[in-house]
Structures are given as C-alpha cells and as structure tokens.
C-alpha cells in the first residue's frame, strides 16, 4: 500500500521563499525532494517528493527515515544552525 500523501496548504506557502531548494538522494536520484526555506529565517521545511496539486494544497510523498537523514545532513552543511522540520 503506498504511503499517504502529505498536504501543504497554499496559504502556508506565502511564508516561504518563492524559489524552493531541491535535493536528490542516492536511493532515488531521479525524483527530487522539495525543501522550502522560510523567508528571512534559517528555518527549512522538507516537504518531500512532489506528487501534484488539489484545489487548495500541494501534495507530497513523505520520505523514508534514511532519506530524511540524508537531507538533514545536506541542510546542516548549508547552515549549521538551521531549524529543520518535515511535512
């Protein structure tokens, strides 16, 4: 059974920078992972792999624990004091 899709409401997108950051993992180097940086802060939201959109939200597939660790490591290299959260 496929993992449940996570939703990110469009109204919440306004608090993030307009250009997302994309990362690729060793496990799946073809499908990128979307990371949103909060405007004016060192805070990142790892949304997951983009699936599509519905009426009022973007849909993302969640990451495995291994992929979460890999993305977290990449973000810590970028900014050591960054706050990282997952959708």
PDB file of N, CA, C and O in Angstrom:
ATOM      1  N   UNK A   1       0.844  -1.180   0.000  1.00  0.00           N
ATOM      2  CA  UNK A   1       0.000   0.000   0.000  1.00  0.00           C
ATOM      3  C   UNK A   1       0.892   1.247   0.000  1.00  0.00           C
ATOM      4  O   UNK A   1       1.786   1.353   0.839  1.00  0.00           O
ATOM      5  N   UNK A   2       0.669   2.192  -0.921  1.00  0.00           N
ATOM      6  CA  UNK A   2       1.510   3.392  -0.978  1.00  0.00           C
ATOM      7  C   UNK A   2       1.327   4.274   0.250  1.00  0.00           C
ATOM      8  O   UNK A   2       0.272   4.279   0.884  1.00  0.00           O
ATOM      9  N   UNK A   3       2.382   5.019   0.568  1.00  0.00           N
ATOM     10  CA  UNK A   3       2.335   5.916   1.719  1.00  0.00           C
ATOM     11  C   UNK A   3       1.328   7.031   1.459  1.00  0.00           C
ATOM     12  O   UNK A   3       1.102   7.442   0.321  1.00  0.00           O
ATOM     13  N   UNK A   4       0.738   7.503   2.538  1.00  0.00           N
ATOM     14  CA  UNK A   4      -0.242   8.575   2.434  1.00  0.00           C
ATOM     15  C   UNK A   4       0.435   9.878   2.013  1.00  0.00           C
ATOM     16  O   UNK A   4       1.509  10.219   2.509  1.00  0.00           O
ATOM     17  N   UNK A   5      -0.194  10.588   1.109  1.00  0.00           N
ATOM     18  CA  UNK A   5       0.359  11.863   0.647  1.00  0.00           C
ATOM     19  C   UNK A   5       0.187  12.925   1.728  1.00  0.00           C
ATOM     20  O   UNK A   5      -0.825  12.955   2.428  1.00  0.00           O
ATOM     21  N   UNK A   6       1.186  13.796   1.857  1.00  0.00           N
ATOM     22  CA  UNK A   6       1.123  14.904   2.811  1.00  0.00           C
ATOM     23  C   UNK A   6       0.700  16.155   2.057  1.00  0.00           C
ATOM     24  O   UNK A   6       1.093  16.355   0.908  1.00  0.00           O
ATOM     25  N   UNK A   7      -0.097  16.992   2.699  1.00  0.00           N
ATOM     26  CA  UNK A   7      -0.607  18.201   2.058  1.00  0.00           C
ATOM     27  C   UNK A   7       0.039  19.444   2.645  1.00  0.00           C
ATOM     28  O   UNK A   7       0.250  19.536   3.854  1.00  0.00           O
ATOM     29  N   UNK A   8       0.350  20.396   1.781  1.00  0.00           N
ATOM     30  CA  UNK A   8       0.862  21.701   2.190  1.00  0.00           C
ATOM     31  C   UNK A   8      -0.084  22.739   1.601  1.00  0.00           C
ATOM     32  O   UNK A   8      -0.131  22.936   0.387  1.00  0.00           O
ATOM     33  N   UNK A   9      -0.842  23.403   2.482  1.00  0.00           N
ATOM     34  CA  UNK A   9      -1.856  24.366   2.050  1.00  0.00           C
ATOM     35  C   UNK A   9      -1.223  25.540   1.310  1.00  0.00           C
ATOM     36  O   UNK A   9      -0.137  25.998   1.666  1.00  0.00           O
ATOM     37  N   UNK A  10      -1.902  26.012   0.295  1.00  0.00           N
ATOM     38  CA  UNK A  10      -1.391  27.141  -0.496  1.00  0.00           C
ATOM     39  C   UNK A  10      -1.213  28.392   0.355  1.00  0.00           C
ATOM     40  O   UNK A  10      -0.275  29.157   0.130  1.00  0.00           O
ATOM     41  N   UNK A  11      -2.084  28.612   1.317  1.00  0.00           N
ATOM     42  CA  UNK A  11      -1.982  29.812   2.156  1.00  0.00           C
ATOM     43  C   UNK A  11      -0.713  29.793   3.008  1.00  0.00           C
ATOM     44  O   UNK A  11      -0.226  30.850   3.410  1.00  0.00           O
ATOM     45  N   UNK A  12      -0.171  28.600   3.290  1.00  0.00           N
ATOM     46  CA  UNK A  12       1.070  28.493   4.057  1.00  0.00           C
ATOM     47  C   UNK A  12       2.308  28.772   3.204  1.00  0.00           C
ATOM     48  O   UNK A  12       3.369  29.088   3.743  1.00  0.00           O
ATOM     49  N   UNK A  13       2.186  28.660   1.905  1.00  0.00           N
ATOM     50  CA  UNK A  13       3.327  28.875   1.009  1.00  0.00           C
ATOM     51  C   UNK A  13       3.840  30.313   1.055  1.00  0.00           C
ATOM     52  O   UNK A  13       4.999  30.561   0.724  1.00  0.00           O
ATOM     53  N   UNK A  14       3.006  31.253   1.457  1.00  0.00           N
ATOM     54  CA  UNK A  14       3.409  32.662   1.468  1.00  0.00           C
ATOM     55  C   UNK A  14       4.520  32.951   2.471  1.00  0.00           C
ATOM     56  O   UNK A  14       5.247  33.932   2.313  1.00  0.00           O
ATOM     57  N   UNK A  15       4.666  32.123   3.492  1.00  0.00           N
ATOM     58  CA  UNK A  15       5.713  32.384   4.483  1.00  0.00           C
ATOM     59  C   UNK A  15       7.078  31.822   4.071  1.00  0.00           C
ATOM     60  O   UNK A  15       8.063  31.995   4.788  1.00  0.00           O
ATOM     61  N   UNK A  16       7.135  31.156   2.926  1.00  0.00           N
ATOM     62  CA  UNK A  16       8.391  30.594   2.425  1.00  0.00           C
ATOM     63  C   UNK A  16       8.879  31.374   1.211  1.00  0.00           C
ATOM     64  O   UNK A  16       8.091  32.019   0.519  1.00  0.00           O
ATOM     65  N   UNK A  17      10.183  31.311   0.959  1.00  0.00           N
ATOM     66  CA  UNK A  17      10.747  31.962  -0.226  1.00  0.00           C
ATOM     67  C   UNK A  17      10.131  31.358  -1.483  1.00  0.00           C
ATOM     68  O   UNK A  17       9.746  30.189  -1.498  1.00  0.00           O
ATOM     69  N   UNK A  18      10.043  32.161  -2.529  1.00  0.00           N
ATOM     70  CA  UNK A  18       9.337  31.723  -3.739  1.00  0.00           C
ATOM     71  C   UNK A  18      10.090  30.660  -4.541  1.00  0.00           C
ATOM     72  O   UNK A  18       9.478  29.922  -5.313  1.00  0.00           O
ATOM     73  N   UNK A  19      11.412  30.574  -4.365  1.00  0.00           N
ATOM     74  CA  UNK A  19      12.199  29.578  -5.096  1.00  0.00           C
ATOM     75  C   UNK A  19      12.613  28.464  -4.132  1.00  0.00           C
ATOM     76  O   UNK A  19      13.390  28.704  -3.208  1.00  0.00           O
ATOM     77  N   UNK A  20      12.096  27.243  -4.342  1.00  0.00           N
ATOM     78  CA  UNK A  20      12.459  26.137  -3.451  1.00  0.00           C
ATOM     79  C   UNK A  20      13.870  25.623  -3.716  1.00  0.00           C
ATOM     80  O   UNK A  20      14.489  25.939  -4.732  1.00  0.00           O
ATOM     81  N   UNK A  21      14.354  24.831  -2.783  1.00  0.00           N
ATOM     82  CA  UNK A  21      15.641  24.146  -2.913  1.00  0.00           C
ATOM     83  C   UNK A  21      15.310  22.692  -3.242  1.00  0.00           C
ATOM     84  O   UNK A  21      14.372  22.124  -2.681  1.00  0.00           O
ATOM     85  N   UNK A  22      16.066  22.099  -4.138  1.00  0.00           N
ATOM     86  CA  UNK A  22      15.837  20.703  -4.498  1.00  0.00           C
ATOM     87  C   UNK A  22      17.063  19.870  -4.163  1.00  0.00           C
ATOM     88  O   UNK A  22      18.198  20.278  -4.410  1.00  0.00           O
ATOM     89  N   UNK A  23      16.813  18.695  -3.597  1.00  0.00           N
ATOM     90  CA  UNK A  23      17.881  17.746  -3.298  1.00  0.00           C
ATOM     91  C   UNK A  23      17.535  16.401  -3.923  1.00  0.00           C
ATOM     92  O   UNK A  23      16.366  16.069  -4.121  1.00  0.00           O
ATOM     93  N   UNK A  24      18.559  15.652  -4.221  1.00  0.00           N
ATOM     94  CA  UNK A  24      18.410  14.290  -4.735  1.00  0.00           C
ATOM     95  C   UNK A  24      19.120  13.357  -3.768  1.00  0.00           C
ATOM     96  O   UNK A  24      20.123  13.736  -3.164  1.00  0.00           O
ATOM     97  N   UNK A  25      18.611  12.143  -3.618  1.00  0.00           N
ATOM     98  CA  UNK A  25      19.236  11.174  -2.724  1.00  0.00           C
ATOM     99  C   UNK A  25      19.836  10.031  -3.534  1.00  0.00           C
ATOM    100  O   UNK A  25      19.510   9.840  -4.706  1.00  0.00           O
ATOM    101  N   UNK A  26      20.713   9.283  -2.891  1.00  0.00           N
ATOM    102  CA  UNK A  26      21.312   8.118  -3.555  1.00  0.00           C
ATOM    103  C   UNK A  26      20.253   7.080  -3.890  1.00  0.00           C
ATOM    104  O   UNK A  26      20.333   6.419  -4.926  1.00  0.00           O
ATOM    105  N   UNK A  27      19.269   6.936  -3.024  1.00  0.00           N
ATOM    106  CA  UNK A  27      18.232   5.926  -3.201  1.00  0.00           C
ATOM    107  C   UNK A  27      17.381   6.199  -4.446  1.00  0.00           C
ATOM    108  O   UNK A  27      17.014   5.270  -5.166  1.00  0.00           O
ATOM    109  N   UNK A  28      17.071   7.468  -4.694  1.00  0.00           N
ATOM    110  CA  UNK A  28      16.234   7.837  -5.832  1.00  0.00           C
ATOM    111  C   UNK A  28      16.780   9.124  -6.443  1.00  0.00           C
ATOM    112  O   UNK A  28      16.348  10.224  -6.099  1.00  0.00           O
ATOM    113  N   UNK A  29      17.720   8.969  -7.340  1.00  0.00           N
ATOM    114  CA  UNK A  29      18.394  10.140  -7.908  1.00  0.00           C
ATOM    115  C   UNK A  29      17.614  10.782  -9.054  1.00  0.00           C
ATOM    116  O   UNK A  29      18.062  11.783  -9.614  1.00  0.00           O
ATOM    117  N   UNK A  30      16.464  10.230  -9.409  1.00  0.00           N
ATOM    118  CA  UNK A  30      15.668  10.802 -10.490  1.00  0.00           C
ATOM    119  C   UNK A  30      14.583  11.747  -9.989  1.00  0.00           C
ATOM    120  O   UNK A  30      14.238  12.714 -10.669  1.00  0.00           O
ATOM    121  N   UNK A  31      14.051  11.478  -8.817  1.00  0.00           N
ATOM    122  CA  UNK A  31      12.956  12.276  -8.275  1.00  0.00           C
ATOM    123  C   UNK A  31      13.460  13.188  -7.171  1.00  0.00           C
ATOM    124  O   UNK A  31      13.966  12.725  -6.149  1.00  0.00           O
ATOM    125  N   UNK A  32      13.319  14.469  -7.383  1.00  0.00           N
ATOM    126  CA  UNK A  32      13.873  15.435  -6.442  1.00  0.00           C
ATOM    127  C   UNK A  32      12.993  15.621  -5.209  1.00  0.00           C
ATOM    128  O   UNK A  32      11.791  15.359  -5.224  1.00  0.00           O
ATOM    129  N   UNK A  33      13.635  16.079  -4.156  1.00  0.00           N
ATOM    130  CA  UNK A  33      12.974  16.359  -2.886  1.00  0.00           C
ATOM    131  C   UNK A  33      12.866  17.871  -2.753  1.00  0.00           C
ATOM    132  O   UNK A  33      13.851  18.588  -2.932  1.00  0.00           O
ATOM    133  N   UNK A  34      11.676  18.348  -2.441  1.00  0.00           N
ATOM    134  CA  UNK A  34      11.432  19.782  -2.315  1.00  0.00           C
ATOM    135  C   UNK A  34      11.684  20.236  -0.887  1.00  0.00           C
ATOM    136  O   UNK A  34      11.158  19.660   0.066  1.00  0.00           O
ATOM    137  N   UNK A  35      12.501  21.286  -0.753  1.00  0.00           N
ATOM    138  CA  UNK A  35      12.788  21.901   0.546  1.00  0.00           C
ATOM    139  C   UNK A  35      12.445  23.379   0.428  1.00  0.00           C
ATOM    140  O   UNK A  35      12.892  24.057  -0.496  1.00  0.00           O
ATOM    141  N   UNK A  36      11.646  23.873   1.375  1.00  0.00           N
ATOM    142  CA  UNK A  36      11.248  25.278   1.376  1.00  0.00           C
ATOM    143  C   UNK A  36      11.950  26.002   2.509  1.00  0.00           C
ATOM    144  O   UNK A  36      11.994  25.508   3.636  1.00  0.00           O
ATOM    145  N   UNK A  37      12.501  27.179   2.211  1.00  0.00           N
ATOM    146  CA  UNK A  37      13.191  27.991   3.217  1.00  0.00           C
ATOM    147  C   UNK A  37      12.255  29.106   3.644  1.00  0.00           C
ATOM    148  O   UNK A  37      11.703  29.826   2.813  1.00  0.00           O
ATOM    149  N   UNK A  38      12.086  29.238   4.956  1.00  0.00           N
ATOM    150  CA  UNK A  38      11.225  30.290   5.480  1.00  0.00           C
ATOM    151  C   UNK A  38      11.873  31.649   5.217  1.00  0.00           C
ATOM    152  O   UNK A  38      13.068  31.829   5.450  1.00  0.00           O
ATOM    153  N   UNK A  39      11.089  32.589   4.737  1.00  0.00           N
ATOM    154  CA  UNK A  39      11.599  33.913   4.362  1.00  0.00           C
ATOM    155  C   UNK A  39      12.182  34.626   5.578  1.00  0.00           C
ATOM    156  O   UNK A  39      11.522  34.765   6.607  1.00  0.00           O
ATOM    157  N   UNK A  40      13.430  35.077   5.442  1.00  0.00           N
ATOM    158  CA  UNK A  40      14.084  35.853   6.487  1.00  0.00           C
ATOM    159  C   UNK A  40      14.574  35.059   7.677  1.00  0.00           C
ATOM    160  O   UNK A  40      14.999  35.652   8.669  1.00  0.00           O
ATOM    161  N   UNK A  41      14.529  33.736   7.615  1.00  0.00           N
ATOM    162  CA  UNK A  41      14.943  32.896   8.742  1.00  0.00           C
ATOM    163  C   UNK A  41      15.803  31.744   8.252  1.00  0.00           C
ATOM    164  O   UNK A  41      15.810  31.419   7.064  1.00  0.00           O
ATOM    165  N   UNK A  42      16.520  31.138   9.169  1.00  0.00           N
ATOM    166  CA  UNK A  42      17.287  29.921   8.862  1.00  0.00           C
ATOM    167  C   UNK A  42      16.452  28.710   9.278  1.00  0.00           C
ATOM    168  O   UNK A  42      16.876  27.895  10.098  1.00  0.00           O
ATOM    169  N   UNK A  43      15.279  28.614   8.707  1.00  0.00           N
ATOM    170  CA  UNK A  43      14.342  27.545   9.014  1.00  0.00           C
ATOM    171  C   UNK A  43      13.891  26.903   7.705  1.00  0.00           C
ATOM    172  O   UNK A  43      13.497  27.593   6.765  1.00  0.00           O
ATOM    173  N   UNK A  44      13.955  25.573   7.659  1.00  0.00           N
ATOM    174  CA  UNK A  44      13.641  24.840   6.435  1.00  0.00           C
ATOM    175  C   UNK A  44      12.525  23.833   6.684  1.00  0.00           C
ATOM    176  O   UNK A  44      12.465  23.203   7.740  1.00  0.00           O
ATOM    177  N   UNK A  45      11.639  23.691   5.694  1.00  0.00           N
ATOM    178  CA  UNK A  45      10.604  22.671   5.715  1.00  0.00           C
ATOM    179  C   UNK A  45      10.907  21.698   4.582  1.00  0.00           C
ATOM    180  O   UNK A  45      10.898  22.073   3.410  1.00  0.00           O
ATOM    181  N   UNK A  46      11.173  20.449   4.941  1.00  0.00           N
ATOM    182  CA  UNK A  46      11.405  19.405   3.945  1.00  0.00           C
ATOM    183  C   UNK A  46      10.030  18.835   3.606  1.00  0.00           C
ATOM    184  O   UNK A  46       9.444  18.095   4.396  1.00  0.00           O
ATOM    185  N   UNK A  47       9.522  19.185   2.427  1.00  0.00           N
ATOM    186  CA  UNK A  47       8.164  18.802   2.049  1.00  0.00           C
ATOM    187  C   UNK A  47       8.088  17.348   1.585  1.00  0.00           C
ATOM    188  O   UNK A  47       7.113  16.659   1.885  1.00  0.00           O
ATOM    189  N   UNK A  48       9.083  16.880   0.870  1.00  0.00           N
ATOM    190  CA  UNK A  48       9.067  15.518   0.334  1.00  0.00           C
ATOM    191  C   UNK A  48       9.111  15.561  -1.178  1.00  0.00           C
ATOM    192  O   UNK A  48       9.556  16.546  -1.767  1.00  0.00           O
ATOM    193  N   UNK A  49       8.652  14.494  -1.805  1.00  0.00           N
ATOM    194  CA  UNK A  49       8.634  14.422  -3.270  1.00  0.00           C
ATOM    195  C   UNK A  49       7.276  14.894  -3.783  1.00  0.00           C
ATOM    196  O   UNK A  49       6.236  14.363  -3.393  1.00  0.00           O
ATOM    197  N   UNK A  50       7.297  15.886  -4.651  1.00  0.00           N
ATOM    198  CA  UNK A  50       6.077  16.482  -5.195  1.00  0.00           C
ATOM    199  C   UNK A  50       5.292  15.452  -5.993  1.00  0.00           C
ATOM    200  O   UNK A  50       5.847  14.734  -6.825  1.00  0.00           O
ATOM    201  N   UNK A  51       3.976  15.391  -5.723  1.00  0.00           N
ATOM    202  CA  UNK A  51       3.102  14.456  -6.418  1.00  0.00           C
ATOM    203  C   UNK A  51       2.137  15.196  -7.333  1.00  0.00           C
ATOM    204  O   UNK A  51       1.920  14.793  -8.476  1.00  0.00           O
ATOM    205  N   UNK A  52       1.565  16.270  -6.829  1.00  0.00           N
ATOM    206  CA  UNK A  52       0.569  17.007  -7.602  1.00  0.00           C
ATOM    207  C   UNK A  52      -0.065  18.081  -6.744  1.00  0.00           C
ATOM    208  O   UNK A  52       0.462  18.467  -5.700  1.00  0.00           O
ATOM    209  N   UNK A  53      -1.195  18.549  -7.204  1.00  0.00           N
ATOM    210  CA  UNK A  53      -1.888  19.625  -6.506  1.00  0.00           C
ATOM    211  C   UNK A  53      -3.384  19.321  -6.515  1.00  0.00           C
ATOM    212  O   UNK A  53      -3.899  18.725  -7.461  1.00  0.00           O
ATOM    213  N   UNK A  54      -4.072  19.732  -5.458  1.00  0.00           N
ATOM    214  CA  UNK A  54      -5.528  19.667  -5.470  1.00  0.00           C
ATOM    215  C   UNK A  54      -6.049  21.096  -5.339  1.00  0.00           C
ATOM    216  O   UNK A  54      -5.282  22.037  -5.545  1.00  0.00           O
ATOM    217  N   UNK A  55      -7.300  21.288  -5.010  1.00  0.00           N
ATOM    218  CA  UNK A  55      -7.903  22.626  -5.007  1.00  0.00           C
ATOM    219  C   UNK A  55      -7.167  23.637  -4.142  1.00  0.00           C
ATOM    220  O   UNK A  55      -7.001  24.786  -4.551  1.00  0.00           O
ATOM    221  N   UNK A  56      -6.726  23.239  -2.960  1.00  0.00           N
ATOM    222  CA  UNK A  56      -6.123  24.227  -2.059  1.00  0.00           C
ATOM    223  C   UNK A  56      -4.820  23.771  -1.411  1.00  0.00           C
ATOM    224  O   UNK A  56      -4.419  24.327  -0.389  1.00  0.00           O
ATOM    225  N   UNK A  57      -4.156  22.779  -1.978  1.00  0.00           N
ATOM    226  CA  UNK A  57      -2.903  22.311  -1.367  1.00  0.00           C
ATOM    227  C   UNK A  57      -2.025  21.584  -2.391  1.00  0.00           C
ATOM    228  O   UNK A  57      -2.509  21.031  -3.378  1.00  0.00           O
ATOM    229  N   UNK A  58      -0.725  21.607  -2.119  1.00  0.00           N
ATOM    230  CA  UNK A  58       0.227  20.791  -2.878  1.00  0.00           C
ATOM    231  C   UNK A  58       0.348  19.448  -2.175  1.00  0.00           C
ATOM    232  O   UNK A  58       0.244  19.372  -0.951  1.00  0.00           O
ATOM    233  N   UNK A  59       0.567  18.394  -2.941  1.00  0.00           N
ATOM    234  CA  UNK A  59       0.676  17.051  -2.384  1.00  0.00           C
ATOM    235  C   UNK A  59       2.110  16.549  -2.523  1.00  0.00           C
ATOM    236  O   UNK A  59       2.741  16.694  -3.570  1.00  0.00           O
ATOM    237  N   UNK A  60       2.607  15.952  -1.434  1.00  0.00           N
ATOM    238  CA  UNK A  60       3.972  15.427  -1.408  1.00  0.00           C
ATOM    239  C   UNK A  60       3.969  14.022  -0.825  1.00  0.00           C
ATOM    240  O   UNK A  60       3.198  13.719   0.086  1.00  0.00           O
ATOM    241  N   UNK A  61       4.836  13.167  -1.356  1.00  0.00           N
ATOM    242  CA  UNK A  61       5.067  11.854  -0.760  1.00  0.00           C
ATOM    243  C   UNK A  61       6.104  12.017   0.344  1.00  0.00           C
ATOM    244  O   UNK A  61       7.115  12.691   0.146  1.00  0.00           O
ATOM    245  N   UNK A  62       5.865  11.409   1.508  1.00  0.00           N
ATOM    246  CA  UNK A  62       6.834  11.520   2.604  1.00  0.00           C
ATOM    247  C   UNK A  62       8.117  10.745   2.296  1.00  0.00           C
ATOM    248  O   UNK A  62       8.140   9.872   1.429  1.00  0.00           O
ATOM    249  N   UNK A  63       9.176  11.084   3.021  1.00  0.00           N
ATOM    250  CA  UNK A  63      10.480  10.447   2.832  1.00  0.00           C
ATOM    251  C   UNK A  63      10.666   9.301   3.814  1.00  0.00           C
ATOM    252  O   UNK A  63      10.038   9.263   4.872  1.00  0.00           O
ATOM    253  N   UNK A  64      11.535   8.372   3.450  1.00  0.00           N
ATOM    254  CA  UNK A  64      11.914   7.301   4.371  1.00  0.00           C
ATOM    255  C   UNK A  64      12.853   7.887   5.423  1.00  0.00           C
ATOM    256  O   UNK A  64      13.370   8.991   5.249  1.00  0.00           O
ATOM    257  N   UNK A  65      13.071   7.163   6.497  1.00  0.00           N
ATOM    258  CA  UNK A  65      13.971   7.633   7.558  1.00  0.00           C
ATOM    259  C   UNK A  65      15.388   7.841   7.028  1.00  0.00           C
ATOM    260  O   UNK A  65      16.068   8.792   7.415  1.00  0.00           O
ATOM    261  N   UNK A  66      15.825   6.960   6.150  1.00  0.00           N
ATOM    262  CA  UNK A  66      17.164   7.068   5.553  1.00  0.00           C
ATOM    263  C   UNK A  66      17.286   8.358   4.730  1.00  0.00           C
ATOM    264  O   UNK A  66      18.285   9.072   4.823  1.00  0.00           O
ATOM    265  N   UNK A  67      16.267   8.640   3.934  1.00  0.00           N
ATOM    266  CA  UNK A  67      16.276   9.854   3.114  1.00  0.00           C
ATOM    267  C   UNK A  67      16.194  11.108   3.974  1.00  0.00           C
ATOM    268  O   UNK A  67      16.835  12.114   3.671  1.00  0.00           O
ATOM    269  N   UNK A  68      15.416  11.054   5.035  1.00  0.00           N
ATOM    270  CA  UNK A  68      15.328  12.189   5.961  1.00  0.00           C
ATOM    271  C   UNK A  68      16.701  12.526   6.524  1.00  0.00           C
ATOM    272  O   UNK A  68      17.094  13.691   6.579  1.00  0.00           O
ATOM    273  N   UNK A  69      17.420  11.502   6.938  1.00  0.00           N
ATOM    274  CA  UNK A  69      18.755  11.702   7.490  1.00  0.00           C
ATOM    275  C   UNK A  69      19.707  12.299   6.469  1.00  0.00           C
ATOM    276  O   UNK A  69      20.511  13.172   6.793  1.00  0.00           O
ATOM    277  N   UNK A  70      19.612  11.825   5.237  1.00  0.00           N
ATOM    278  CA  UNK A  70      20.484  12.321   4.172  1.00  0.00           C
ATOM    279  C   UNK A  70      20.213  13.802   3.873  1.00  0.00           C
ATOM    280  O   UNK A  70      21.149  14.588   3.728  1.00  0.00           O
ATOM    281  N   UNK A  71      18.936  14.179   3.781  1.00  0.00           N
ATOM    282  CA  UNK A  71      18.575  15.572   3.503  1.00  0.00           C
ATOM    283  C   UNK A  71      18.942  16.465   4.686  1.00  0.00           C
ATOM    284  O   UNK A  71      19.421  17.585   4.502  1.00  0.00           O
ATOM    285  N   UNK A  72      18.718  15.968   5.889  1.00  0.00           N
ATOM    286  CA  UNK A  72      19.069  16.748   7.083  1.00  0.00           C
ATOM    287  C   UNK A  72      20.573  17.035   7.115  1.00  0.00           C
ATOM    288  O   UNK A  72      20.996  18.138   7.462  1.00  0.00           O
ATOM    289  N   UNK A  73      21.368  16.036   6.752  1.00  0.00           N
ATOM    290  CA  UNK A  73      22.825  16.211   6.713  1.00  0.00           C
ATOM    291  C   UNK A  73      23.217  17.276   5.686  1.00  0.00           C
ATOM    292  O   UNK A  73      24.079  18.112   5.958  1.00  0.00           O
ATOM    293  N   UNK A  74      22.588  17.248   4.507  1.00  0.00           N
ATOM    294  CA  UNK A  74      22.870  18.238   3.468  1.00  0.00           C
ATOM    295  C   UNK A  74      22.480  19.650   3.906  1.00  0.00           C
ATOM    296  O   UNK A  74      23.183  20.614   3.603  1.00  0.00           O
ATOM    297  N   UNK A  75      21.369  19.769   4.613  1.00  0.00           N
ATOM    298  CA  UNK A  75      20.940  21.086   5.086  1.00  0.00           C
ATOM    299  C   UNK A  75      21.854  21.608   6.187  1.00  0.00           C
ATOM    300  O   UNK A  75      22.104  22.811   6.261  1.00  0.00           O
ATOM    301  N   UNK A  76      22.353  20.726   7.038  1.00  0.00           N
ATOM    302  CA  UNK A  76      23.268  21.140   8.107  1.00  0.00           C
ATOM    303  C   UNK A  76      24.601  21.614   7.525  1.00  0.00           C
ATOM    304  O   UNK A  76      25.245  22.491   8.101  1.00  0.00           O
ATOM    305  N   UNK A  77      25.019  21.051   6.401  1.00  0.00           N
ATOM    306  CA  UNK A  77      26.227  21.524   5.726  1.00  0.00           C
ATOM    307  C   UNK A  77      25.995  22.948   5.224  1.00  0.00           C
ATOM    308  O   UNK A  77      26.877  23.802   5.312  1.00  0.00           O
ATOM    309  N   UNK A  78      24.821  23.184   4.708  1.00  0.00           N
ATOM    310  CA  UNK A  78      24.458  24.501   4.172  1.00  0.00           C
ATOM    311  C   UNK A  78      24.381  25.557   5.274  1.00  0.00           C
ATOM    312  O   UNK A  78      24.861  26.677   5.101  1.00  0.00           O
ATOM    313  N   UNK A  79      23.776  25.196   6.405  1.00  0.00           N
ATOM    314  CA  UNK A  79      23.611  26.134   7.514  1.00  0.00           C
ATOM    315  C   UNK A  79      23.568  25.333   8.811  1.00  0.00           C
ATOM    316  O   UNK A  79      22.577  24.666   9.107  1.00  0.00           O
ATOM    317  N   UNK A  80      24.650  25.405   9.579  1.00  0.00           N
ATOM    318  CA  UNK A  80      24.778  24.572  10.780  1.00  0.00           C
ATOM    319  C   UNK A  80      23.690  24.815  11.817  1.00  0.00           C
ATOM    320  O   UNK A  80      23.269  23.883  12.503  1.00  0.00           O
ATOM    321  N   UNK A  81      23.230  26.059  11.938  1.00  0.00           N
ATOM    322  CA  UNK A  81      22.254  26.402  12.969  1.00  0.00           C
ATOM    323  C   UNK A  81      20.813  26.372  12.466  1.00  0.00           C
ATOM    324  O   UNK A  81      19.919  26.893  13.134  1.00  0.00           O
ATOM    325  N   UNK A  82      20.580  25.785  11.329  1.00  0.00           N
ATOM    326  CA  UNK A  82      19.247  25.788  10.731  1.00  0.00           C
ATOM    327  C   UNK A  82      18.270  24.931  11.526  1.00  0.00           C
ATOM    328  O   UNK A  82      18.624  23.879  12.058  1.00  0.00           O
ATOM    329  N   UNK A  83      17.030  25.411  11.592  1.00  0.00           N
ATOM    330  CA  UNK A  83      15.931  24.627  12.154  1.00  0.00           C
ATOM    331  C   UNK A  83      15.304  23.859  10.991  1.00  0.00           C
ATOM    332  O   UNK A  83      14.937  24.446   9.973  1.00  0.00           O
ATOM    333  N   UNK A  84      15.188  22.547  11.154  1.00  0.00           N
ATOM    334  CA  UNK A  84      14.692  21.703  10.071  1.00  0.00           C
ATOM    335  C   UNK A  84      13.446  20.973  10.544  1.00  0.00           C
ATOM    336  O   UNK A  84      13.443  20.355  11.608  1.00  0.00           O
ATOM    337  N   UNK A  85      12.381  21.049   9.740  1.00  0.00           N
ATOM    338  CA  UNK A  85      11.162  20.310  10.050  1.00  0.00           C
ATOM    339  C   UNK A  85      10.726  19.546   8.803  1.00  0.00           C
ATOM    340  O   UNK A  85      11.112  19.884   7.684  1.00  0.00           O
ATOM    341  N   UNK A  86       9.924  18.522   9.014  1.00  0.00           N
ATOM    342  CA  UNK A  86       9.456  17.674   7.918  1.00  0.00           C
ATOM    343  C   UNK A  86       7.941  17.728   7.850  1.00  0.00           C
ATOM    344  O   UNK A  86       7.262  17.769   8.877  1.00  0.00           O
ATOM    345  N   UNK A  87       7.417  17.727   6.629  1.00  0.00           N
ATOM    346  CA  UNK A  87       5.979  17.765   6.411  1.00  0.00           C
ATOM    347  C   UNK A  87       5.369  16.436   6.794  1.00  0.00           C
ATOM    348  O   UNK A  87       4.156  16.259   6.684  1.00  0.00           O
TER     349      UNK A  87
END
